[in-house]
Amino acid sequence: MLHSGKEPAVLVVEAGNTTTTFAVFLDGLVADTVTISTDSLFAPDQLPELLHPFGDAYPGMRDAVLCSVVPGVSAAVVGQLAQLLPGTVMQVSSRLNLPFLLQYDSPESFGADRIALCAAGRQLFPGKAVIALDIGTAITFDVLDGCGSYLGGFIMPGLDLMARSLHERTAQLPLVAIAPPEELLGRSTAACIKNGIFWGCVSQIDGLTARIMRTLLDQGQVAPAVIATGGNAPSVAPLLQVETLLVEHAVARGAHYLYQLNR
């Protein structure tokens, strides 16, 4: 089915450490998505085959936005997108016109995914402090005050990284797939690992979020909004004590917002 809207469709490519999502934005909304393994992007002809149905469904699509945390992917994908689409390919970076003031010791090292997520937080809650959580391969916290100034953040290993590290750095502990446990306490080695990592993650996020909120309130800020995204966010965010808005495709949404500000 062909689609036509008030604005041409825009392709946003969100390349993470584990998966890459291709999202088509039409009139500011996500109209279509496909998610694949990031490693598969290096396979020959993977991108043309993937984008061909998008090209048929959205014939007006010209421009693309790449938000990548994998340098090797960035170099490969930008060139292919430039060949496959007639418009421009914008890469998310600190050099763009940002909707927030990035106060960071080395702005060029601030991840593209974190830039896009902060942009999404600013778009969703203009004029309000925001704590933006990405609960994926890594867990990141990024904090904006009500004026849109970046205050700082945290980077921690995600659930799967913690499980892999525990397995690789010990002699007998198995590698366990982490999922929401049915009980608080485990009664087997595998369950103890799963429960410890999962509930430890929930408690870490709860504790750090509470500390950030107290700091913001002490500075005279109103209570911040908390948003969460990432592969493990749907299982973790509902269990947090603080009210958290789960935002699907938040990084892609932020990247599209940056495209609108910079096109």
C-alpha positions, 0 to 999 in steps of 0.5 A: 500500500502506498502512503502519502502524507503532509511531509515526505517519509524519513528513514531513521536508522538506530544502530545499537551494539546488539540490534539495529532498528530501521524506522520510517517516520511519516508526518512525525509518527513511526509508520513502519519498523524493522529490527535486525541484528547489528552484526548482519549489517555487514552481510553483502546486499543486506541493506538494499534487500531490507530497504526495498519494501520501504522504497515501494511503500514510501516512494517519496522517501528521500532523506535518512538519519543515522544514529549509531554507536558502532563506528564500523556500522556508521562508515558502512551504512552511510555510504549505502544509504547515500546510494539507495536514497536520493536525498541527504543522510544526516548523522546524529552527533554533538555537532548538530543544533541540539534542543538542549545545552550539552555541557560535557567534557568531551562532547564528541565522545557523547554517544549518538544514542544518548544525544537522541534520547535527550532530544526526545526527552526535551521534545516530550517535556519542554520546560521540565527536568528529565531523567532519561534511561536507556536500559539495553546492552548498557544502562545509561542515565542522562539528566536535563534540568528544566532549562534544557541544560545537560547536568550529567549522567551514569553508564552501567553494564546492562542485564546481559553484560552482567550475566556474561561477566559473572559467567566468564569471570568465575569457574563454575557459574553458568551463563543465564538468560535474564528475565523477570523472575516470578519470585524475589529469592532464587532456589537454584544457582541459575535462579539466584543469578537471574534474580540477583542480577534482575532485582539488583538492576531494578534496585540500582535504577531506583536508588540512583533515580531517587538520588538524582531527584533529591539533588534536583529538588534541592536545586529548586527544580520541580520533580523531573519526568522519568522516561525509559527506553531500550531492549530491557526497559519493558521488563524493568520500567514497570517495576520501578518505584518512581513513575516512569514513562516507557517510550517505544523507539525513543532514540529513533524519535529523538533522532527524527526530532533532530532531523526536523531541527537541522534539515 
